[in-house]
């Protein structure tokens, strides 16, 4: 059975790149895509993915607010969220972990490294 990953990312190039990497990985993954934090919260609530890759800087609702909303809802609070962001300072990492992300992954992405992080959370 396919694992469902929700990618919350407002940049089309990043969405396309992650989609390409997922297809090429030969992992059994269904990729759900949200273009802003509000869409991410709505999709997470409706589809209950196995994992979320959350950009932290998005329009409408940013990734911090979206993560807090997802973690604050009993039906979605168990879903691991990986911060998927260009913000790489120690204080950025601390903030993503503080709002409930299980990991902070800094862009630009290395495809194999990203897949290893994803595998780590899909095995549990």
N, C-alpha and C positions, 0 to 999 in steps of 0.2 A: 504494500500500500504506500502510495506516494506521501512523502512528508511535505507539509505546506509551510512555505516561508513567505512572510509578508515583507516586502521591501517598501519602505516609506522614504521616498527620494524625489525631490522636486526637479533635479537636473536630468534632462532626457538622455544625455550622453552617458551619465552614470547608470541610469536605469538600463539602457541598452547594453552596456558593458557587463553589468551583473547578470542580466538575462543570458547573454552569450556565454559567460563563464559557467553558469548553472547548466545550460544545455550541453556544453562541452564536457562537463564533469562526469557525465553518465550516472549521476546520482538520481534516484527516483524522487524528483522534487516537482511540486506544483508551485510556481511563483505567482503570488498575488501582488499587485502593485497599487500603491497609493501615492499621489503626487503632493500631498500636504498632510499635516498632522491630524486634521479633522477626518479626512478620508481614512487615515490609518486607524484611528480609534473606531470609526464605524465598521471598517472591514474586519478588524480584530474581534469586535463584538459579534459580528454576524458569522464570520467564517472560522473563528477559533484556530488560528495557525499554530504550528508546532514551534515556530521561532520567528522573531521579528528583527529585521535590520532597520534601524531607525536613524535617519539623517537628523541632526539636531537643529539645523537652520533651515526652516521651511516657511512658506507663507501660510496664511490663515491661522494655523496653530503650529507652534514650533515643536521640535522633538521632545523637549523637556516637558512641556505641558501635556503632550500626547502620552508620553511614558507615565507621567503621574496619573493620568486618567485611566490608562490601561491597568496599571498596578493597583489602582484604587477600586477597581471593579472586581467583585468576587468571581465572575465568570471568566475573566481574562488575567487575573493577577498571577497565575502560575506560569504564564508564557515567558520564556527567557527573551530578553530584549538586548540586542547588541547595539551600542551606539556606533554609528557608521558615519564618521564626521571628519571634516578637514581640520577641526580644532584639535590641536595636539599638545597644548600646554598642560603641565601637571594639574593646574586648577580646573581646566576643562575636563580632564579625566575624573578628577575628584567629584565634580558636579554631576557628571553622567552616572557615576556609581551611586551618588547620594540620592538621585531621583528614582533609582531602581534598576538601572542597566546592569547586566551581569558581566559585561566586558565593554571595553572602549577600543574600537578599531579605527585607526586613523587612515584617511585617504591621503595620497592616492593608493589604491589597492594593489596588492600583489595577488594575482588570482589564486595561486596555490596556498598562500598563507590564509587568505579569506576562506577558502574551502576547508582548510584544517580547523579554523575557528568554528565554522558552521558544523562540521562533523562532530566536534567536541560536544556541542549542545544538542545535537539530534540523536546522539547515542543514548542519552539518559532518558 
